[in-house]
Amino acid sequence: MPNLKKLPSSLRTNLRESLSHCNSLVISSALKLLDHVLKQTRYHSHITFLSTCLRNQIIPKGLQSTFQPSQFGPNRDHLYTQNIQTLQKRFSLRVLKQTLAAMRRHLQALQSSLPQLRASLSQTCKGPLLFFILRRIHRLNTQFHSALLDTKNPSAVPIISETSGGAVWDSGMRAEGSQIQTRGGATSAKSKCDATSEHMAVSI
């Protein structure tokens, strides 16, 4: 199972070694483009996962409210608890929406600056070398994308939260493309990874 924290560094090393015959300016420009493309792919993956959660009204564990309703007497106040759970779910869904919107804005900024990085690379090399680098980056990015899909937390099992009144995805943002279990135990169709598949390798 690939280590997503170490994989970008490994991909950088791979690209650097494949360009060992090039001057430092070419290598630097190529590495900057690779880093940028990998960031875009990671954000695409996160956005796909969060969008799937939002469509299914599922709160990722990292965005779930942790407030626990108080018990004011020997008997549980079910009305109070139910109202708190409803408020918690509404709050968590709002946080999810805001997080998703922020990620989309950041992705848009990354997409806007991509042509400039590609132009910078094209100024340092031409012809076959330029095409070789672009193909190499595309291949490495595809490898990174596959790792994002394949890497899952061993405990990444959809659960139903008794405290939040809704489903909670127990894997942070690391289970893109996995099945999602909704209230009552029904399992939705596996995420089609619409955004992820569409952007499997960022166009460079």
HUFEN-V30569 format. One record per backbone hydrogen bond with DSSP energy under -1.0 kcal/mol. CO is the residue of the C=O (numbers start at 1). NH is the residue of the N-H. E is the energy in kcal/mol with one decimal. If there is no record, write none. Layout:
CO:NH:E + CO:NH:E
This chain:
3:7:-2.1 + 6:10:-2.0 + 7:11:-2.7 + 8:12:-2.2 + 9:13:-2.2 + 10:14:-2.2 + 11:15:-2.3 + 12:16:-2.8 + 13:17:-2.6 + 14:18:-1.7 + 17:20:-1.3 + 19:22:-2.4 + 23:27:-2.0 + 24:28:-2.6 + 25:29:-2.2 + 26:30:-2.4 + 27:31:-2.5 + 28:32:-2.0 + 29:33:-1.9 + 30:34:-2.3 + 31:35:-2.7 + 32:36:-2.0 + 33:37:-2.4 + 34:38:-2.6 + 35:39:-1.9 + 36:40:-2.0 + 37:41:-2.3 + 38:42:-2.3 + 39:43:-2.4 + 40:44:-2.6 + 41:45:-2.1 + 42:46:-2.4 + 43:47:-2.9 + 44:48:-2.3 + 45:49:-2.2 + 46:50:-2.9 + 47:51:-2.5 + 48:52:-2.1 + 49:53:-2.2 + 50:54:-2.6 + 51:55:-2.5 + 52:56:-1.8 + 53:58:-3.1 + 54:57:-1.2 + 59:169:-1.5 + 60:63:-2.0 + 61:64:-1.3 + 76:78:-1.2 + 77:81:-2.5 + 78:82:-2.6 + 79:83:-2.3 + 80:84:-2.4 + 81:85:-2.4 + 82:86:-2.0 + 83:87:-2.3 + 84:88:-2.7 + 85:89:-2.2 + 86:90:-2.2 + 87:91:-2.6 + 88:92:-2.9 + 89:93:-2.4 + 90:94:-1.9 + 91:95:-2.4 + 92:96:-2.5 + 93:97:-2.4 + 94:98:-2.5 + 95:99:-2.7 + 96:100:-2.4 + 97:101:-2.4 + 98:102:-2.4 + 99:103:-2.2 + 100:104:-2.1 + 101:105:-2.0 + 102:106:-2.3 + 103:107:-2.6 + 104:108:-2.3 + 105:109:-1.9 + 106:110:-2.1 + 107:111:-2.6 + 108:112:-1.9 + 109:113:-1.4 + 113:117:-1.4 + 114:118:-2.2 + 115:119:-2.5 + 116:120:-2.1 + 117:121:-1.9 + 118:122:-2.3 + 119:123:-1.0 + 121:124:-1.3 + 121:125:-1.3 + 127:131:-2.2 + 128:132:-2.5 + 129:133:-2.3 + 130:134:-2.4 + 131:135:-2.4 + 132:136:-2.4 + 133:137:-2.8 + 134:138:-2.3 + 135:139:-2.4 + 136:140:-2.6 + 137:141:-2.6 + 138:142:-2.1 + 139:143:-1.9 + 140:144:-2.1 + 141:145:-2.6 + 142:146:-2.3 + 143:147:-1.8 + 144:148:-2.0 + 145:149:-1.6 + 146:150:-2.3 + 147:151:-2.5 + 153:156:-2.7 + 155:157:-2.6 + 159:168:-2.4 + 166:161:-1.9 + 167:59:-2.2 + 168:159:-1.9 + 169:61:-2.5 + 169:171:-1.2 + 171:174:-2.3 + 175:178:-1.8 + 180:188:-2.5 + 182:185:-2.0 + 186:182:-3.0 + 193:197:-3.9 + 194:198:-1.7 + 195:199:-1.5 + 197:200:-1.3
